[in-house]
Amino acid sequence: MTAAFMDLVDVTIVNIAIPSIKKDTGASFSQIQWITAGYALAFAAGLITGGRLGDIHGRKRLFLIGISGFTLASALCGFAADPQMLVASRILQGAMAALMVPQVLSIVHATFPAEERGKVFGLFGAIVGLGAVSGPLLGALLTQWNIAGLEWRPIFLINLPVGVVGLLLGRRFITESQAPKALRLDVVGVLLVVVGLLMLLYPLTRGRELGWPVWGYVSMAGSLAVFGGLVAYERLKARKDGSPLVELELFRVKSFAAGVAVQATFGVALGIFFLVWTMYMQIGLGWSALRAGVTGIPFSVAVSAAAGISVQKLVPRFGRKVLQAGVLLMAAGLLLYIWEADRYGTGITSWQMVAPLAVMGVGMGLIVAPLTDAVLADVPKQHAGSASGLINTVQQMGNALGLGLVSVVFFGSISDRLTPSATGPAFVHAFMDSLWWVAGVLGAIFLLMFALPKRAPAGSGTDHPSATGTGSDTDASSAGDEAPSEAVLAL
């Protein structure tokens, strides 16, 4: 639980400190993107691999390696001497999180009998909710207080005592477990995923800064060939030893294939919005980190409240329509935000943002809680573990892609040389442009959702492990056991 809390806080705490990092280190816009996108990319690329390594070599062992590495990487981030070191340390931090996070629920699954897991998952949900709400506020306070003149650095250094406590508790109390049958790590599959993503995201992130060179377009086009090679190799791997990184059979299920596309595009939308939103408030409007953090509270509260109602009351009665209503509400909130940003300009207040943020939060809450159950509804039980891990991985990849696209949809409409008086209006205009892009992505998600089942089978929410599952079919053997709602993970 300590490790899960630390990871979730770390994801949300960084965005709020981005302007302080930029001001203190002199980081370029592309480096700012990589501080967030580098973590997301490493985390996405390593999630399935981390879960599989835990199955092979022991979940306790991988958990302890992951939490130790995450703590060390946090120290490197906190003491980074320049933006390049910070970016490299964030990538390492994401890679270590990919070793640590998949083990959390796998260890719970292996440690507790089915009748006790409900209580554990309830505690997990509370911890995740606390992490989601406290991350932005904690980041704002630590940045605002400027402890010992360290500016933004305490947002990373706070992980050191928490990580040490988690490591000591883990060594003392966690029982070792691993897969009952021998599995093999698909090293070639891992390399193809990482290379393909880098070929796509690096030129996308650096392209504007470098004047969109030809090699960037060649690299992005080449990434498609790499992903094509990944598909061919995974088919061969499945026939050869039955241990592919990606279970391609799953894509024959129409609802799953559409659901993966929904998760990816939803990740893109969130990746764009949250980074752009932070830059808009703190650099464009000149707000403090604390004010920006407090402004986001209505959004977090609305997501949490709507998620609970969605799973317990609405989805059992209305099915897929609830998810599509959530998309339309998010789009409505974006349009309201665009209207307010245009009308009030740099004079907009936190109170005026409450309405669009609350509407967007309700919409997101309706989506995130039941989405994975809907995607997995038609997936055979023996593939539930692989499917769950793949869904979470794809959403993280979409998030990394969205962060890469910020250079196009946000920074692309901002001049490199802005006078202080022109900065605010330029950021407001860029923010509005970005929200139109996010609204367009939501339109695509709405259409893709028609391929999801109208109704999830009764009890589907307990027929598969969590989306931070190991990605192995081994855990799916206990698919009938209780599993945590995706609400706690998505939040």
GIVENJO-V347821 format. One record per run of one state. SS is the DSSP state (alpha for helix, beta for strand, coil for the rest). FROM is the first residue (numbers start at 1). LEN is the number of residues. If there is no record, write none. Layout:
# GIVENJO-V347821
ss=<SS,SS>
from=<FROM,FROM>
len=<LEN,LEN>
This chain:
# GIVENJO-V347821
ss=<coil,alpha,coil,alpha,coil,alpha,coil,alpha,coil,alpha,coil,alpha,coil,alpha,coil,alpha,coil,alpha,coil,alpha,coil,alpha,coil,alpha,coil,alpha,coil,alpha,coil,alpha,coil,alpha,coil,alpha,coil,alpha,coil,alpha,coil,alpha,coil,alpha,coil,alpha,coil>
from=<1,2,26,29,58,59,79,83,112,114,146,147,150,154,174,187,211,214,242,248,253,254,285,289,296,297,319,320,348,350,369,371,377,381,410,411,414,420,452,460,463,475,479,486,491>
len=<1,24,3,29,1,20,4,29,2,32,1,3,4,20,13,24,3,28,6,5,1,31,4,7,1,22,1,28,2,19,2,6,4,29,1,3,6,32,8,3,12,4,7,5,1>
